[in-house]
Amino acid sequence: MEIELVLLFFGVALLYATAGFGGGSSYLAIMALFGLSMLTLRPVALLCNIVVVSGNLWIFWQNGHLNLKKTAPLALAGIPMAFAGGYWRLSEQTFFILLGISLIAAAFAMWIQSRPLSQQSNQTKTLPVAANLSIGGSLGLLAGLTGIGGGIFLSPVLHLIRWDKPKVIAAAASFFIFCQSIAGISGQLAQGAKIEWNLVFPLLIAVWLGGQIGVRATASRFSQVLVRNLTALLVLYAGFNILWRYL
């Protein structure tokens, strides 16, 4: 276990927890740059997601930000698709091409998330059933296939449609990631995936500590945006690097 990997995972968890994310896209980017195999990447990213967002959810629940009535339909729509994605046996080339495209998309989603939005109105929106099914299902499938929890794509969409207040959206993203990550790794285990606990355990400790600090952090808006933009550059570089190698 390289200490650099542990420290990077700690930093990613700290950053992402401030926005309610698990960090799956950056964990995958880092592991891909370290040359870890497809069989290692997906379960490690999903387990780290679960550890980070479970801490987020507890804090959001205590502070009254988790609106299960609005969030549950999105999450429930994705669960069967996340399980199917985790169970789906992909070739190494197909997986890494899909991962590369997903990381590039995630980088742009992070930049969108970093842009200041106009003043929120007091009105909030509830998505229709068809939107819950399409958004939740597609992001759930992506979570199972790649190990990206989906919150990094869900959150900008909810902000753009003024779905609810920022803290409620962050809580919704955490709940969505938690559900999809559990379903995704369940599908992988059902398909016969093995977890390398000697690799995973130090990383889980690192992301738990980072997540606990991050969800309580009061960093300035400027510093959060700066670090998030730099992280997006890392994710973008990893995405293009993967596509260069596997296309």
Secondary structure, 3 states (H helix, E strand, C coil): CCHHHHHHHHHHHHHHHCCCCCCHHHHHHHHHHCCCCHHHHHHHHHHHHHHHHHHHHHHHHHCCCCCHHHHHHHHHHHHHHHHHHHHCCCCHHHHHHHHHHHHHHHHHHHHHHHCCCCCCCCCCCCCCHHHHHHHHHHHHHHHHHHCCCCHHHHHHHHHHCCCCCHHHHHHHHHHHHHHHHHHHHHHHHHCCCCCCHHHHHHHHHHHHHHHHHHHHCCCCHHHHHHHHHHHHHHHHHHHHHHHHHHC
